[in-house]
Amino acid sequence: MLTKREKVAYGLGDTASNIVFQTVMLFLTFFYTDIFGISPAVVGSMFLLVRIIDAVTDPLMGALADKTKSRHGKYRPYLLWLAVPFALCSVLAFTTPDLSANAKVIYAFVTYTLLMLAYTAINIPYSALGGVLTADPTERVSVQSYRFVFGMLGGLLVTACTLPLVAFFGNGDNAKGYQLTIAAMSVLGVVLFLLCFWGTRERVQAPANQQLTLQNSFGSLWQNDQWRILCVAAFFLLTGMVLRTTLAIYYVKYFLGREDLITAFITLGMLGNIAGCAAAQWLSRYVDKVKAYIGLQLISAVICVISFFIGSEQLVLAFGLYFLWGFFLQMATPLLWAKMADTVDYGHYKTGIRITGLVYSSIVFFIKLGLALGGALAGWLLAGYGYQADVVQTAATQQGILLSFTLLPAIGSVLVALVMSRYRLTGQRVLDIHRQLAQQSGGSSPEHARVDALTN
């Protein structure tokens, strides 16, 4: 059983990741349109184009991590090697140079691409690390609960401090304020990544005689039908979630008409996220992970639909529903990531090949594809509704923002629930797989031996 100290150390890695991830979801579109000076349509297209690059780099990074051999393991070393480069790329992406309009677009594309490449290179090994800390299904949910509670604490730092720090550091110059704010947060991120590196250990090992090539790795991956289901579900999930979180600022500023409450609104949503992640482990004790995940998606969809009928003057109700949406949606997040580790075991059982990094990286690619499409949809929809930065919006634009903030994310959650209804790795099925893997290894793995004992 993992100690709380190690679970906290692992969680600090996601705090570091979320300092950038949540900033991109919540502020990057707004930064590009209202501070940097790029049209929302160009921003949306740029987000989607970078995902095409990720289609190559994500699985390659996963395969590279699986083949890595060092005295620190396969996945931990990347936290040490890439913490500083990731921080530097983050600062560059939020820097506003004095360039022409076209040159600014090129600069934004290059620096955003570098940021996403750096995020891929450090976050995929970090994510895969969660799959090799333990083979115990219950502990996996616990590890992911710690991860996302601490990850959302990083998000809380972003929502609560970004705009006040921008005002403090910028002193009227928002471009300078964003640059220095991200610089300060990136330094903190470096420290947290190093604490994660020092505080964790890899325990679940691939077979000693396993020889990985790109051909057998990707062949094994494609045979994993449960992996394919998680990829599709992750894509729909992130598309709807990012569309809603990206438009949250626009919803408060232009529909509710309370720009002064933006920080309070998104911070309350982040508190809901944290509470939901913390409750995931409790829920998994009483409800199977698959059934719980489907139910939580449907509840989140209902909340989004109700939000469509909230008037701009009903502030308390609007705030309350956003908190509840974050609570129920994020309660499902640790369950999803625990299922990724289960899918690795299923693939190992089915094909005899263990490809932890490749499984995680490919699912993360679909997460990032959803992230990009959600951000792109936000930009395209704003442009389609006639949005103009920092002016009073027309009634049609306000209604478009409302519809995109509520009903479209609800459709995303319903699609996730439908896809996950085909997922078959229930708790008992995973325990059976672990027992058979332990028998195949002759009981040589203490982690699988412990799981084997749980089934008897």
C-alpha positions in Angstrom: 0.0 0.0 0.0 1.3 3.4 -0.9 2.0 6.0 1.8 0.1 9.2 1.9 3.4 11.0 1.5 4.0 9.3 -1.8 0.5 10.0 -3.0 0.9 13.7 -2.1 4.3 13.8 -3.9 2.6 12.3 -7.0 -0.2 14.8 -6.7 2.2 17.7 -6.6 3.3 16.8 -10.2 -0.3 17.5 -11.3 -0.3 20.8 -9.4 2.7 21.8 -11.5 1.0 20.6 -14.8 -2.3 22.4 -14.0 -0.6 25.7 -13.4 -0.2 25.7 -17.2 -3.1 23.4 -18.3 -5.7 25.4 -16.4 -4.2 28.7 -17.6 -4.5 27.5 -21.2 -8.1 26.4 -20.7 -9.3 29.4 -18.8 -7.2 32.3 -20.0 -5.2 31.6 -23.2 -8.1 32.3 -25.6 -9.0 35.5 -23.8 -5.3 36.5 -23.7 -4.9 35.9 -27.5 -8.1 37.8 -28.4 -8.2 40.7 -25.8 -4.5 41.2 -24.9 -2.3 39.8 -27.7 -4.7 41.0 -30.4 -5.5 38.0 -32.6 -9.0 37.3 -34.0 -10.9 34.5 -32.3 -11.3 32.6 -35.6 -7.5 32.5 -36.1 -7.1 31.4 -32.5 -9.5 28.5 -32.9 -7.7 27.4 -36.1 -4.3 27.6 -34.5 -5.5 25.4 -31.5 -6.7 22.7 -33.9 -3.6 22.8 -36.1 -1.3 22.2 -33.2 -3.3 19.1 -32.4 -2.3 17.7 -35.8 1.3 17.9 -34.6 0.3 16.1 -31.4 -1.0 13.3 -33.4 2.6 12.4 -34.1 4.4 13.5 -31.0 2.1 12.1 -28.3 2.4 8.4 -29.2 6.1 8.8 -30.0 6.6 10.2 -26.6 4.8 7.3 -25.0 6.8 4.8 -27.0 10.0 6.6 -26.1 9.1 6.5 -22.4 8.3 2.8 -22.5 11.8 2.1 -24.0 13.6 4.5 -21.5 16.1 2.8 -19.2 17.7 4.8 -16.3 18.6 4.3 -12.7 15.5 6.4 -11.9 13.1 4.2 -14.0 11.2 4.8 -17.2 9.0 7.7 -16.5 10.3 9.6 -13.4 13.5 10.9 -15.1 11.5 13.2 -17.5 10.2 15.2 -14.5 13.8 16.0 -13.7 15.0 16.6 -17.2 12.1 18.8 -18.5 10.8 20.9 -15.6 12.9 23.9 -16.6 12.3 23.8 -20.4 8.6 23.4 -19.7 8.6 26.6 -17.5 10.5 28.6 -20.2 8.0 27.6 -22.9 5.1 28.7 -20.7 6.6 32.1 -20.3 7.3 32.5 -24.0 3.7 31.6 -24.8 2.3 34.4 -22.6 4.8 37.0 -23.9 3.5 39.8 -26.2 6.3 41.0 -28.5 6.1 44.3 -30.4 5.5 42.8 -33.9 3.2 43.3 -36.9 -0.2 41.6 -37.0 1.0 38.7 -39.2 4.3 38.3 -37.3 2.2 38.1 -34.0 0.2 35.2 -35.5 3.5 33.4 -36.4 5.0 34.1 -33.0 1.8 32.8 -31.2 1.8 29.6 -33.4 5.5 28.9 -32.7 5.4 29.5 -29.0 2.1 27.7 -28.5 3.5 24.7 -30.4 6.6 24.7 -28.3 4.5 24.9 -25.1 2.4 21.9 -26.2 5.5 19.9 -27.2 7.0 20.5 -23.8 3.7 19.7 -22.1 3.6 16.4 -24.0 7.2 15.5 -23.1 6.8 16.0 -19.4 3.1 15.2 -18.8 2.9 11.9 -20.7 5.7 10.2 -18.6 4.1 11.8 -15.5 0.7 10.3 -16.3 2.2 6.9 -17.1 4.0 7.1 -13.7 0.6 6.8 -12.0 0.1 3.4 -13.7 3.3 1.9 -12.3 3.1 3.2 -8.7 0.8 0.3 -7.7 -1.2 -2.5 -9.3 -4.0 -2.4 -6.6 -7.2 -1.2 -8.2 -8.4 0.5 -5.0 -5.1 2.2 -4.5 -5.2 3.4 -8.1 -8.4 5.3 -7.5 -6.8 6.7 -4.3 -3.7 7.8 -6.2 -5.7 9.5 -8.9 -7.9 11.2 -6.3 -4.8 12.6 -4.7 -3.5 13.6 -8.1 -6.5 15.5 -9.1 -7.2 17.1 -5.8 -3.7 18.5 -5.9 -4.0 19.2 -9.6 -7.2 21.2 -9.0 -5.3 23.1 -6.2 -3.0 24.2 -9.0 -6.1 25.2 -10.9 -7.4 27.1 -7.9 -4.1 29.0 -7.7 -4.6 29.9 -11.3 -8.3 31.0 -11.0 -7.8 32.9 -7.8 -4.5 34.6 -8.5 -4.0 35.1 -12.2 -6.1 38.2 -12.7 -5.0 39.9 -9.4 -1.4 39.1 -10.2 -1.8 40.4 -13.7 -3.0 43.7 -12.3 -0.3 43.7 -9.7 2.7 42.9 -11.9 1.3 44.9 -14.9 0.3 48.0 -13.1 -1.9 48.9 -16.1 0.0 47.0 -18.7 -1.8 43.7 -19.0 0.6 42.2 -21.5 3.5 42.6 -19.0 1.2 41.4 -16.2 0.5 38.1 -17.9 4.1 37.5 -18.7 5.4 38.1 -15.2 2.4 36.2 -13.7 3.2 33.1 -15.7 6.9 33.4 -14.9 6.2 33.4 -11.2 3.8 30.4 -11.5 6.3 28.5 -13.7 9.1 28.8 -11.1 6.7 27.2 -8.6 5.9 24.5 -11.1 9.6 23.6 -11.4 9.9 23.1 -7.6 6.7 20.9 -7.6 7.9 18.7 -10.4 11.2 18.1 -8.6 9.3 17.2 -5.4 7.2 14.7 -7.4 10.4 13.2 -8.8 12.0 12.8 -5.4 8.9 11.5 -3.6 7.8 8.6 -5.9 9.0 5.2 -7.0 8.1 2.9 -9.9 7.0 -0.6 -8.8 5.0 -2.3 -11.6 7.5 -3.5 -14.2 7.2 -4.7 -17.7 8.2 -8.4 -18.4 12.0 -8.7 -18.1 12.3 -10.3 -21.5 10.0 -7.8 -23.3 11.4 -6.4 -26.5 9.5 -3.4 -27.8 9.5 -2.2 -31.4 7.1 0.4 -32.9 5.4 -2.4 -34.8 4.6 -4.7 -31.9 3.8 -1.8 -29.6 1.2 -0.2 -31.9 -0.1 -3.7 -32.9 -0.7 -4.5 -29.2 -2.3 -1.1 -28.7 -4.8 -1.6 -31.5 -5.9 -5.0 -30.2 -6.9 -3.3 -27.0 -10.6 -2.6 -27.6 -11.2 -1.1 -24.2 -8.4 1.4 -24.9 -10.3 2.5 -28.0 -13.4 3.2 -26.0 -11.5 5.4 -23.5 -10.0 7.4 -26.4 -13.4 8.3 -27.8 -14.8 9.0 -24.4 -11.9 11.3 -23.5 -12.3 13.2 -26.8 -16.0 14.0 -26.2 -15.3 14.7 -22.5 -12.7 17.3 -23.1 -14.4 18.9 -26.1 -17.5 19.8 -24.0 -15.6 20.6 -20.8 -13.1 23.0 -22.5 -15.8 24.7 -24.5 -17.6 25.5 -21.2 -14.5 26.5 -19.2 -13.2 28.6 -22.1 -16.5 30.5 -22.3 -16.9 30.9 -18.6 -15.1 34.3 -18.7 -17.2 35.5 -21.6 -20.4 34.2 -19.9 -19.8 36.2 -16.7 -18.5 39.3 -18.5 -21.0 39.6 -21.3 -24.1 37.5 -20.3 -24.3 38.0 -16.6 -22.8 41.5 -17.1 -20.5 41.3 -14.1 -16.9 41.5 -15.2 -16.0 42.2 -11.5 -17.1 38.7 -10.6 -15.0 36.7 -13.1 -12.4 35.6 -10.6 -15.1 34.7 -8.0 -17.0 32.6 -10.6 -14.1 30.6 -12.0 -12.6 30.1 -8.5 -15.9 28.7 -7.2 -16.0 26.3 -10.1 -12.5 25.2 -9.2 -13.5 24.6 -5.6 -16.3 22.4 -7.0 -13.6 20.5 -9.0 -11.5 19.9 -5.9 -14.4 18.7 -3.8 -15.5 16.4 -6.6 -12.0 14.8 -7.0 -11.8 14.3 -3.3 -15.1 12.5 -3.2 -14.2 10.1 -6.0 -12.4 7.6 -3.7 -15.5 7.5 -1.4 -17.8 6.9 -4.3 -15.7 4.1 -5.7 -16.1 2.1 -2.5 -19.8 1.8 -3.0 -20.4 2.0 -6.8 -18.5 0.2 -9.6 -16.2 2.7 -11.4 -18.0 2.2 -14.8 -21.5 2.7 -13.5 -20.4 5.7 -11.4 -18.7 7.3 -14.4 -21.7 7.1 -16.6 -24.1 8.4 -13.9 -21.8 11.4 -13.2 -21.7 12.3 -16.9 -25.5 12.3 -17.1 -25.8 14.4 -13.9 -23.4 17.0 -15.4 -25.4 17.1 -18.6 -28.6 17.9 -16.7 -26.9 20.7 -14.8 -25.7 22.3 -18.0 -29.3 22.1 -19.5 -30.7 23.8 -16.3 -28.1 26.5 -16.6 -29.5 27.5 -20.0 -32.7 28.7 -18.4 -31.0 30.8 -15.8 -31.5 34.6 -16.3 -28.7 37.1 -16.3 -30.0 38.5 -13.0 -30.0 35.1 -11.1 -26.4 35.3 -10.0 -26.6 33.0 -7.0 -28.2 30.3 -9.0 -25.7 30.7 -11.9 -22.8 30.5 -9.4 -24.3 27.5 -7.6 -24.9 25.5 -10.8 -21.4 26.1 -12.0 -20.1 24.8 -8.7 -22.2 21.7 -8.9 -21.2 21.1 -12.5 -17.5 21.1 -11.5 -18.2 18.9 -8.5 -20.0 16.1 -10.4 -17.9 16.3 -13.6 -14.6 16.2 -11.8 -15.7 13.4 -9.4 -15.5 11.3 -12.5 -12.0 12.3 -13.4 -10.0 10.1 -11.0 -12.2 7.2 -12.1 -11.3 7.8 -15.7 -7.5 7.8 -15.0 -7.8 4.7 -12.8 -9.4 3.0 -15.8 -6.5 3.9 -18.0 -4.2 1.9 -15.7 -6.7 -1.0 -15.8 -6.6 -0.8 -19.6 -2.8 -1.2 -19.5 -3.3 -4.4 -17.5 -6.0 -5.6 -19.9 -3.7 -5.0 -22.9 -0.8 -6.9 -21.1 -3.2 -9.8 -20.4 -4.5 -9.9 -23.9 -1.3 -9.5 -25.9 1.5 -10.3 -23.5 3.0 -6.8 -24.1 3.0 -4.0 -21.4 3.0 -0.5 -23.0 2.1 1.8 -20.1 3.5 5.0 -21.7 2.0 4.3 -25.1 -1.5 3.6 -23.7 -1.4 6.8 -21.6 0.1 8.9 -24.4 -2.5 7.9 -26.9 -5.4 8.6 -24.6 -3.7 11.9 -23.6 -3.6 12.7 -27.3 -7.4 12.3 -27.6 -7.7 14.5 -24.4 -5.6 17.1 -26.1 -7.5 16.8 -29.3 -10.7 17.4 -27.3 -8.9 20.3 -25.6 -8.0 21.8 -29.0 -11.5 21.2 -30.5 -13.2 22.7 -27.5 -11.0 25.8 -27.6 -11.4 26.0 -31.4 -15.1 25.7 -31.2 -15.1 28.5 -28.6 -13.2 30.8 -31.0 -15.3 29.8 -34.1 -18.6 30.2 -32.2 -17.6 33.6 -30.9 -16.7 34.7 -34.3 -19.9 33.2 -35.8 -22.0 35.1 -33.2 -20.3 38.4 -34.1 -18.3 38.8 -30.9 -16.1 41.9 -30.7 -13.5 42.2 -28.0 -14.3 44.5 -25.0 -17.5 46.1 -26.3 -21.1 45.7 -25.4 -22.3 42.6 -27.2 -25.6 42.4 -29.2 -28.5 40.3 -27.9 -27.8 37.6 -30.5 -24.1 37.4 -29.4 -25.1 37.1 -25.7 -27.6 34.3 -26.6 -25.0 32.5 -28.6 -22.5 32.7 -25.7 -25.2 31.3 -23.4 -26.1 28.4 -25.7 -22.5 27.5 -26.2 -21.8 27.6 -22.5 -24.7 25.4 -21.5 -26.4 23.1 -24.1 -23.4 22.2 -26.2 -21.3 20.9 -23.3 -24.4 18.9 -22.2 -24.3 17.1 -25.5 -20.7 16.3 -24.9 -21.4 14.7 -21.5 -24.3 12.6 -23.0 -22.0 11.3 -25.8 -19.4 10.3 -23.1 -22.1 8.3 -21.2 -23.2 6.5 -24.4 -19.6 5.6 -25.3 -18.8 4.3 -21.8 -21.8 2.1 -21.8 -19.7 -0.2 -24.0 -16.8 -0.3 -21.5 -16.4 -3.8 -19.9 -13.5 -3.5 -17.4 -15.6 -3.6 -14.2 -13.9 -3.9 -10.8 -14.3 -7.6 -10.7 -13.1 -8.1 -14.2 -9.9 -6.1 -13.4 -9.2 -8.2 -10.3 -9.6 -11.4 -12.4 -7.1 -10.0 -14.9 -4.6 -9.2 -12.1 -4.9 -12.7 -10.7 -4.2 -14.2 -14.0 -1.2 -11.9 -14.6 0.2 -12.9 -11.2 -0.1 -16.5 -12.1 1.6 -16.0 -15.4 4.5 -14.3 -13.7 4.8 -17.1 -11.2 3.9 -14.7 -8.4 7.2 -12.8 -8.9 5.5 -9.4 -8.8 4.7 -8.3 -5.2 2.2 -5.8 -6.4 0.3 -8.3 -8.5 0.7 -10.9 -5.7 -1.0 -8.5 -3.4 -3.9 -8.0 -5.8 -4.1 -11.8 -6.3 -4.6 -12.1 -2.5 -7.5 -9.6 -2.6 -9.4 -11.9 -4.9 -9.2 -15.0 -2.7 
